[in-house]
């Protein structure tokens, strides 16, 4: 716990994690309806709230996925309490928690200079696309529940900088969501999740061997949410992912700067068509 006079930073309760996601919704970040319990599964000790005279005024998540990788997100100061140093104190607490790990974040592009002061360097940009997508079912796509979880976890690890067993187990089973996979010759060739959000739905992650597999999964996921606006966060460093979004008539509405303290992790970026979330990587 970080405590000075009337301000303390401490670990959030489960209810406070839900509060932080409500703050994210108020900022226009459009979180998923069931993000809080899934997020907390990633690292229950990695969510922090800054409290001024008993009132929560700042928050951050600093999720330690393992001993070498962590991710910063949900960094918010409540309106009316900005410019008073509460955010910086909360930020410093989260960074201390993650220690010497390689730390990632998705920051507002305009704030890159501030993140550099904390040792972050730009790796690439993520582009948020959204639009109405005509989905279609596909015979080569199966429910993730029919895939051995160990195989799914191994595929996920090839596309994400750390193993995230507890988070993934919750993410694929959350309410108001559909998780689908493609199996090729007995092995996982890709998987994706679509979940209902405050407005519309988000597809994420979408990991696939190639553009053809990604397209089948993308359209099958969209078919499960007919008539809904689809939000899709795409790494600019994967041209096939950008092409997938644009080919389906989606418009670019927002960008983030993906930054790391120790450089971009060695993962299969050509398989990353859709980011899981800007909050947890």
C-alpha atoms as a printed R data frame, in Angstrom:
    type eleno elety resid chain resno       x       y       z
1   ATOM     1    CA   UNK     A     1   0.000   0.000   0.000
2   ATOM     2    CA   UNK     A     2   1.214   3.488  -0.907
3   ATOM     3    CA   UNK     A     3   0.004   5.997   1.678
4   ATOM     4    CA   UNK     A     4   0.756   9.685   2.170
5   ATOM     5    CA   UNK     A     5  -1.482  11.934   4.259
6   ATOM     6    CA   UNK     A     6  -5.015  11.729   2.840
7   ATOM     7    CA   UNK     A     7  -4.186   9.719  -0.302
8   ATOM     8    CA   UNK     A     8  -3.570   5.974  -0.489
9   ATOM     9    CA   UNK     A     9  -3.108   3.480  -3.311
10  ATOM    10    CA   UNK     A    10  -4.237  -0.072  -2.594
11  ATOM    11    CA   UNK     A    11  -5.344  -3.261  -4.315
12  ATOM    12    CA   UNK     A    12  -8.899  -3.176  -5.655
13  ATOM    13    CA   UNK     A    13 -11.722  -5.396  -4.520
14  ATOM    14    CA   UNK     A    14 -13.754  -7.252  -7.145
15  ATOM    15    CA   UNK     A    15 -16.419  -4.534  -6.927
16  ATOM    16    CA   UNK     A    16 -13.790  -1.867  -7.502
17  ATOM    17    CA   UNK     A    17 -12.530  -3.656 -10.611
18  ATOM    18    CA   UNK     A    18 -16.093  -3.410 -11.898
19  ATOM    19    CA   UNK     A    19 -16.063   0.290 -10.935
20  ATOM    20    CA   UNK     A    20 -12.883   0.881 -12.942
21  ATOM    21    CA   UNK     A    21 -14.503  -0.672 -16.018
22  ATOM    22    CA   UNK     A    22 -17.509   1.609 -15.489
23  ATOM    23    CA   UNK     A    23 -15.085   4.542 -15.502
24  ATOM    24    CA   UNK     A    24 -13.636   3.206 -18.766
25  ATOM    25    CA   UNK     A    25 -17.155   3.135 -20.227
26  ATOM    26    CA   UNK     A    26 -17.646   6.767 -19.162
27  ATOM    27    CA   UNK     A    27 -14.433   7.623 -21.035
28  ATOM    28    CA   UNK     A    28 -15.939   6.143 -24.206
29  ATOM    29    CA   UNK     A    29 -13.729   3.032 -24.258
30  ATOM    30    CA   UNK     A    30 -16.744   0.735 -24.734
31  ATOM    31    CA   UNK     A    31 -15.719  -2.226 -22.550
32  ATOM    32    CA   UNK     A    32 -17.401  -5.609 -22.706
33  ATOM    33    CA   UNK     A    33 -20.379  -6.339 -20.502
34  ATOM    34    CA   UNK     A    34 -18.530  -9.045 -18.582
35  ATOM    35    CA   UNK     A    35 -14.971  -7.725 -18.710
36  ATOM    36    CA   UNK     A    36 -14.438  -7.179 -14.932
37  ATOM    37    CA   UNK     A    37 -14.463 -10.817 -13.728
38  ATOM    38    CA   UNK     A    38 -12.462 -11.937 -16.784
39  ATOM    39    CA   UNK     A    39  -9.881  -9.185 -16.311
40  ATOM    40    CA   UNK     A    40  -9.487 -10.023 -12.641
41  ATOM    41    CA   UNK     A    41  -8.728 -13.665 -13.449
42  ATOM    42    CA   UNK     A    42  -5.546 -12.514 -15.204
43  ATOM    43    CA   UNK     A    43  -4.056 -11.282 -11.906
44  ATOM    44    CA   UNK     A    44  -6.351 -10.509  -8.946
45  ATOM    45    CA   UNK     A    45  -3.556  -8.584  -7.216
46  ATOM    46    CA   UNK     A    46  -2.780  -6.384 -10.232
47  ATOM    47    CA   UNK     A    47  -5.615  -3.843  -9.960
48  ATOM    48    CA   UNK     A    48  -5.059  -0.689  -7.928
49  ATOM    49    CA   UNK     A    49  -7.218   2.205  -6.810
50  ATOM    50    CA   UNK     A    50  -6.082   5.622  -5.592
51  ATOM    51    CA   UNK     A    51  -8.284   6.856  -2.748
52  ATOM    52    CA   UNK     A    52  -8.444  10.487  -1.618
53  ATOM    53    CA   UNK     A    53 -10.073  10.966   1.805
54  ATOM    54    CA   UNK     A    54 -12.082   7.800   1.345
55  ATOM    55    CA   UNK     A    55 -13.162   8.479  -2.244
56  ATOM    56    CA   UNK     A    56 -11.787   6.444  -5.179
57  ATOM    57    CA   UNK     A    57 -10.287   8.978  -7.588
58  ATOM    58    CA   UNK     A    58  -7.791   7.033  -9.746
59  ATOM    59    CA   UNK     A    59  -7.244   3.505 -10.988
60  ATOM    60    CA   UNK     A    60  -4.836   1.361 -12.956
61  ATOM    61    CA   UNK     A    61  -4.400  -2.302 -13.799
62  ATOM    62    CA   UNK     A    62  -0.865  -3.663 -13.809
63  ATOM    63    CA   UNK     A    63  -1.357  -7.309 -14.678
64  ATOM    64    CA   UNK     A    64   1.604  -9.600 -14.041
65  ATOM    65    CA   UNK     A    65   1.045 -12.468 -16.468
66  ATOM    66    CA   UNK     A    66   4.214 -14.235 -15.357
67  ATOM    67    CA   UNK     A    67   7.663 -13.359 -13.992
68  ATOM    68    CA   UNK     A    68   8.783 -11.706 -17.228
69  ATOM    69    CA   UNK     A    69   5.744  -9.955 -18.768
70  ATOM    70    CA   UNK     A    70   3.106  -7.517 -17.563
71  ATOM    71    CA   UNK     A    71   0.579  -5.124 -19.060
72  ATOM    72    CA   UNK     A    72  -0.694  -1.708 -17.972
73  ATOM    73    CA   UNK     A    73  -4.262  -0.581 -18.643
74  ATOM    74    CA   UNK     A    74  -7.363   1.069 -17.192
75  ATOM    75    CA   UNK     A    75  -5.252   4.093 -16.235
76  ATOM    76    CA   UNK     A    76  -7.929   6.652 -15.351
77  ATOM    77    CA   UNK     A    77  -8.227   9.648 -13.049
78  ATOM    78    CA   UNK     A    78 -11.757  10.644 -12.179
79  ATOM    79    CA   UNK     A    79 -12.828  13.982 -13.691
80  ATOM    80    CA   UNK     A    80 -12.493  16.732 -11.110
81  ATOM    81    CA   UNK     A    81  -9.394  15.150  -9.583
82  ATOM    82    CA   UNK     A    82  -7.032  15.479 -12.535
83  ATOM    83    CA   UNK     A    83  -3.884  17.568 -12.414
84  ATOM    84    CA   UNK     A    84  -3.373  16.956  -8.687
85  ATOM    85    CA   UNK     A    85  -0.764  14.201  -8.864
86  ATOM    86    CA   UNK     A    86  -3.149  11.380  -7.973
87  ATOM    87    CA   UNK     A    87  -2.727   9.723 -11.353
88  ATOM    88    CA   UNK     A    88   1.067   9.816 -11.191
89  ATOM    89    CA   UNK     A    89   1.111   8.265  -7.726
90  ATOM    90    CA   UNK     A    90  -1.228   5.503  -8.882
91  ATOM    91    CA   UNK     A    91   0.867   4.947 -12.017
92  ATOM    92    CA   UNK     A    92   4.058   4.668  -9.977
93  ATOM    93    CA   UNK     A    93   2.447   2.113  -7.690
94  ATOM    94    CA   UNK     A    94   1.435  -0.058 -10.647
95  ATOM    95    CA   UNK     A    95   4.880   0.186 -12.210
96  ATOM    96    CA   UNK     A    96   6.556  -0.801  -8.941
97  ATOM    97    CA   UNK     A    97   4.256  -3.819  -8.720
98  ATOM    98    CA   UNK     A    98   5.401  -5.044 -12.146
99  ATOM    99    CA   UNK     A    99   9.065  -4.490 -11.274
100 ATOM   100    CA   UNK     A   100  11.637  -5.568 -13.854
101 ATOM   101    CA   UNK     A   101   9.208  -7.297 -16.235
102 ATOM   102    CA   UNK     A   102   8.846  -6.283 -19.861
103 ATOM   103    CA   UNK     A   103   5.721  -4.128 -19.615
104 ATOM   104    CA   UNK     A   104   3.316  -3.397 -22.455
105 ATOM   105    CA   UNK     A   105   0.527  -0.860 -22.856
106 ATOM   106    CA   UNK     A   106  -1.852   0.553 -25.439
107 ATOM   107    CA   UNK     A   107  -1.683   4.304 -24.982
108 ATOM   108    CA   UNK     A   108  -3.275   7.290 -26.633
109 ATOM   109    CA   UNK     A   109  -0.964   8.208 -29.509
110 ATOM   110    CA   UNK     A   110  -0.627  11.796 -28.232
111 ATOM   111    CA   UNK     A   111   0.705  10.565 -24.856
112 ATOM   112    CA   UNK     A   112   3.703   8.675 -26.250
113 ATOM   113    CA   UNK     A   113   6.166  11.265 -24.947
114 ATOM   114    CA   UNK     A   114   4.866  10.853 -21.395
115 ATOM   115    CA   UNK     A   115   5.136   7.069 -21.576
116 ATOM   116    CA   UNK     A   116   8.698   7.356 -22.878
117 ATOM   117    CA   UNK     A   117   9.598   9.083 -19.612
118 ATOM   118    CA   UNK     A   118   8.734   5.800 -17.890
119 ATOM   119    CA   UNK     A   119  10.887   3.790 -20.285
120 ATOM   120    CA   UNK     A   120   8.298   2.771 -22.891
121 ATOM   121    CA   UNK     A   121   9.172   2.678 -26.593
122 ATOM   122    CA   UNK     A   122   6.792   2.495 -29.548
123 ATOM   123    CA   UNK     A   123   6.494  -0.950 -31.150
124 ATOM   124    CA   UNK     A   124   3.576  -0.332 -33.549
125 ATOM   125    CA   UNK     A   125   0.085   1.091 -33.644
126 ATOM   126    CA   UNK     A   126  -3.213  -0.678 -33.170
127 ATOM   127    CA   UNK     A   127  -6.127   0.586 -35.241
128 ATOM   128    CA   UNK     A   128  -9.722   0.344 -34.056
129 ATOM   129    CA   UNK     A   129 -12.128  -0.436 -36.889
130 ATOM   130    CA   UNK     A   130 -15.875  -0.636 -36.624
131 ATOM   131    CA   UNK     A   131 -18.866  -1.195 -38.865
132 ATOM   132    CA   UNK     A   132 -21.712  -3.486 -39.807
133 ATOM   133    CA   UNK     A   133 -20.380  -6.802 -41.070
134 ATOM   134    CA   UNK     A   134 -22.287  -9.394 -43.072
135 ATOM   135    CA   UNK     A   135 -21.437 -12.626 -41.305
136 ATOM   136    CA   UNK     A   136 -21.718 -16.113 -42.675
137 ATOM   137    CA   UNK     A   137 -21.417 -19.521 -41.056
138 ATOM   138    CA   UNK     A   138 -18.594 -21.855 -41.985
139 ATOM   139    CA   UNK     A   139 -18.356 -25.642 -41.856
140 ATOM   140    CA   UNK     A   140 -14.666 -25.480 -40.918
141 ATOM   141    CA   UNK     A   141 -15.344 -23.539 -37.705
142 ATOM   142    CA   UNK     A   142 -16.138 -25.253 -34.394
143 ATOM   143    CA   UNK     A   143 -17.084 -24.130 -30.899
144 ATOM   144    CA   UNK     A   144 -14.010 -23.615 -28.746
145 ATOM   145    CA   UNK     A   145 -15.659 -25.860 -26.152
146 ATOM   146    CA   UNK     A   146 -15.060 -28.772 -28.560
147 ATOM   147    CA   UNK     A   147 -11.311 -28.098 -28.715
148 ATOM   148    CA   UNK     A   148  -8.918 -29.506 -26.066
149 ATOM   149    CA   UNK     A   149  -8.080 -26.532 -23.859
150 ATOM   150    CA   UNK     A   150  -4.378 -27.422 -23.765
151 ATOM   151    CA   UNK     A   151  -4.212 -27.077 -27.564
152 ATOM   152    CA   UNK     A   152  -6.044 -23.751 -27.462
153 ATOM   153    CA   UNK     A   153  -3.755 -22.467 -24.709
154 ATOM   154    CA   UNK     A   154  -0.656 -23.464 -26.682
155 ATOM   155    CA   UNK     A   155  -1.934 -21.659 -29.780
156 ATOM   156    CA   UNK     A   156  -2.769 -18.571 -27.725
157 ATOM   157    CA   UNK     A   157   0.758 -18.569 -26.283
158 ATOM   158    CA   UNK     A   158   2.260 -18.408 -29.775
159 ATOM   159    CA   UNK     A   159   0.370 -15.144 -30.316
160 ATOM   160    CA   UNK     A   160   0.611 -13.567 -26.849
161 ATOM   161    CA   UNK     A   161   3.742 -12.773 -24.805
162 ATOM   162    CA   UNK     A   162   2.831 -14.999 -21.835
163 ATOM   163    CA   UNK     A   163   0.669 -17.971 -20.927
164 ATOM   164    CA   UNK     A   164  -2.678 -16.741 -19.609
165 ATOM   165    CA   UNK     A   165  -4.505 -19.893 -18.598
166 ATOM   166    CA   UNK     A   166  -6.897 -18.455 -16.009
167 ATOM   167    CA   UNK     A   167  -7.781 -15.422 -18.107
168 ATOM   168    CA   UNK     A   168  -8.326 -17.443 -21.289
169 ATOM   169    CA   UNK     A   169 -10.511 -19.984 -19.507
170 ATOM   170    CA   UNK     A   170 -12.781 -17.164 -18.311
171 ATOM   171    CA   UNK     A   171 -12.669 -15.185 -21.566
172 ATOM   172    CA   UNK     A   172 -13.888 -17.991 -23.811
173 ATOM   173    CA   UNK     A   173 -16.693 -18.943 -21.404
174 ATOM   174    CA   UNK     A   174 -18.059 -15.488 -20.528
175 ATOM   175    CA   UNK     A   175 -21.794 -14.766 -20.996
176 ATOM   176    CA   UNK     A   176 -22.975 -12.775 -24.032
177 ATOM   177    CA   UNK     A   177 -20.030 -14.065 -26.055
178 ATOM   178    CA   UNK     A   178 -19.157 -16.706 -28.642
179 ATOM   179    CA   UNK     A   179 -15.754 -18.392 -29.001
180 ATOM   180    CA   UNK     A   180 -14.936 -20.298 -32.186
181 ATOM   181    CA   UNK     A   181 -11.894 -22.163 -33.492
182 ATOM   182    CA   UNK     A   182 -10.666 -23.683 -36.730
183 ATOM   183    CA   UNK     A   183  -9.116 -27.154 -36.672
184 ATOM   184    CA   UNK     A   184  -6.845 -28.267 -39.501
185 ATOM   185    CA   UNK     A   185  -5.533 -31.853 -39.567
186 ATOM   186    CA   UNK     A   186  -6.161 -32.210 -35.841
187 ATOM   187    CA   UNK     A   187  -4.439 -28.996 -34.772
188 ATOM   188    CA   UNK     A   188  -5.730 -25.534 -33.930
189 ATOM   189    CA   UNK     A   189  -5.274 -23.210 -36.915
190 ATOM   190    CA   UNK     A   190  -6.928 -20.196 -35.316
191 ATOM   191    CA   UNK     A   191  -9.523 -19.013 -32.828
192 ATOM   192    CA   UNK     A   192 -11.536 -15.913 -32.001
193 ATOM   193    CA   UNK     A   193 -14.018 -14.478 -29.522
194 ATOM   194    CA   UNK     A   194 -16.854 -12.002 -30.051
195 ATOM   195    CA   UNK     A   195 -18.452 -10.408 -26.993
196 ATOM   196    CA   UNK     A   196 -21.229  -7.923 -26.405
197 ATOM   197    CA   UNK     A   197 -20.041  -4.516 -25.232
198 ATOM   198    CA   UNK     A   198 -21.682  -1.357 -23.918
199 ATOM   199    CA   UNK     A   199 -22.367  -0.571 -27.578
200 ATOM   200    CA   UNK     A   200 -22.256  -3.253 -30.254
201 ATOM   201    CA   UNK     A   201 -19.787  -6.139 -30.088
202 ATOM   202    CA   UNK     A   202 -16.034  -6.596 -30.198
203 ATOM   203    CA   UNK     A   203 -14.082  -9.360 -31.871
204 ATOM   204    CA   UNK     A   204 -10.923 -10.093 -29.922
205 ATOM   205    CA   UNK     A   205  -8.736 -11.910 -29.915
206 ATOM   206    CA   UNK     A   206  -8.635 -13.137 -33.490
207 ATOM   207    CA   UNK     A   207  -5.551 -15.315 -33.964
208 ATOM   208    CA   UNK     A   208  -5.120 -17.354 -37.151
209 ATOM   209    CA   UNK     A   209  -2.506 -19.109 -39.269
210 ATOM   210    CA   UNK     A   210  -3.270 -16.973 -42.310
211 ATOM   211    CA   UNK     A   211  -5.742 -14.532 -43.863
212 ATOM   212    CA   UNK     A   212  -8.066 -17.270 -45.143
213 ATOM   213    CA   UNK     A   213  -8.508 -18.821 -41.702
214 ATOM   214    CA   UNK     A   214  -8.897 -15.372 -40.147
215 ATOM   215    CA   UNK     A   215 -11.575 -14.409 -42.667
216 ATOM   216    CA   UNK     A   216 -13.611 -17.549 -42.020
217 ATOM   217    CA   UNK     A   217 -13.449 -17.014 -38.276
218 ATOM   218    CA   UNK     A   218 -14.206 -13.297 -38.568
219 ATOM   219    CA   UNK     A   219 -17.313 -13.860 -40.663
220 ATOM   220    CA   UNK     A   220 -18.499 -16.767 -38.525
221 ATOM   221    CA   UNK     A   221 -18.146 -14.660 -35.367
222 ATOM   222    CA   UNK     A   222 -19.983 -11.724 -36.956
223 ATOM   223    CA   UNK     A   223 -22.778 -14.120 -37.986
224 ATOM   224    CA   UNK     A   224 -23.387 -14.909 -34.318
225 ATOM   225    CA   UNK     A   225 -24.166 -11.220 -33.629
226 ATOM   226    CA   UNK     A   226 -26.409 -10.304 -36.583
227 ATOM   227    CA   UNK     A   227 -27.213  -6.641 -37.069
228 ATOM   228    CA   UNK     A   228 -24.708  -5.493 -34.448
229 ATOM   229    CA   UNK     A   229 -21.955  -2.957 -35.039
230 ATOM   230    CA   UNK     A   230 -18.667  -4.862 -34.809
231 ATOM   231    CA   UNK     A   231 -15.545  -3.330 -33.260
232 ATOM   232    CA   UNK     A   232 -12.214  -4.852 -34.280
233 ATOM   233    CA   UNK     A   233  -8.801  -3.785 -32.964
234 ATOM   234    CA   UNK     A   234  -6.089  -4.541 -35.516
235 ATOM   235    CA   UNK     A   235  -2.277  -4.367 -35.258
236 ATOM   236    CA   UNK     A   236  -1.068  -2.084 -38.035
237 ATOM   237    CA   UNK     A   237   2.049  -4.230 -38.317
238 ATOM   238    CA   UNK     A   238  -0.039  -7.062 -39.841
239 ATOM   239    CA   UNK     A   239  -1.099  -5.855 -43.326
240 ATOM   240    CA   UNK     A   240  -3.384  -8.866 -43.816
241 ATOM   241    CA   UNK     A   241  -5.321  -7.884 -40.678
242 ATOM   242    CA   UNK     A   242  -5.751  -4.305 -41.900
243 ATOM   243    CA   UNK     A   243  -6.904  -5.629 -45.267
244 ATOM   244    CA   UNK     A   244  -9.423  -7.945 -43.566
245 ATOM   245    CA   UNK     A   245 -11.095  -5.034 -41.769
246 ATOM   246    CA   UNK     A   246 -11.094  -2.755 -44.800
247 ATOM   247    CA   UNK     A   247 -12.349  -5.495 -47.116
248 ATOM   248    CA   UNK     A   248 -15.436  -5.776 -44.913
249 ATOM   249    CA   UNK     A   249 -16.168  -2.051 -45.153
250 ATOM   250    CA   UNK     A   250 -15.085  -1.194 -41.618
251 ATOM   251    CA   UNK     A   251 -13.964   2.359 -40.858
252 ATOM   252    CA   UNK     A   252 -10.937   3.365 -38.785
253 ATOM   253    CA   UNK     A   253 -12.163   5.293 -35.729
254 ATOM   254    CA   UNK     A   254  -9.259   5.295 -33.245
255 ATOM   255    CA   UNK     A   255  -5.609   4.345 -32.816
256 ATOM   256    CA   UNK     A   256  -3.390   3.376 -29.902
257 ATOM   257    CA   UNK     A   257   0.359   3.235 -29.539
258 ATOM   258    CA   UNK     A   258   1.478  -0.255 -28.470
259 ATOM   259    CA   UNK     A   259   4.578   0.335 -26.406
260 ATOM   260    CA   UNK     A   260   6.939  -1.874 -24.370
261 ATOM   261    CA   UNK     A   261   9.694  -1.202 -21.864
262 ATOM   262    CA   UNK     A   262  12.015  -3.914 -23.221
263 ATOM   263    CA   UNK     A   263  11.008  -4.154 -26.860
264 ATOM   264    CA   UNK     A   264   8.329  -6.092 -28.690
265 ATOM   265    CA   UNK     A   265   8.071  -9.716 -27.502
266 ATOM   266    CA   UNK     A   266   8.941 -12.518 -29.915
267 ATOM   267    CA   UNK     A   267   5.470 -13.712 -30.867
268 ATOM   268    CA   UNK     A   268   3.875 -14.649 -34.207
269 ATOM   269    CA   UNK     A   269   2.554 -11.204 -35.157
270 ATOM   270    CA   UNK     A   270   1.518 -12.522 -38.562
271 ATOM   271    CA   UNK     A   271  -1.075 -14.615 -36.706
272 ATOM   272    CA   UNK     A   272  -2.429 -11.667 -34.699
273 ATOM   273    CA   UNK     A   273  -5.405 -10.306 -36.641
274 ATOM   274    CA   UNK     A   274  -7.342  -8.911 -33.663
275 ATOM   275    CA   UNK     A   275  -6.115  -7.691 -30.271
276 ATOM   276    CA   UNK     A   276  -7.764  -9.240 -27.207
277 ATOM   277    CA   UNK     A   277  -8.274  -5.901 -25.441
278 ATOM   278    CA   UNK     A   278  -6.536  -2.544 -25.096
279 ATOM   279    CA   UNK     A   279  -6.758  -2.912 -21.306
280 ATOM   280    CA   UNK     A   280  -4.917  -6.231 -20.912
281 ATOM   281    CA   UNK     A   281  -3.071  -6.659 -24.200
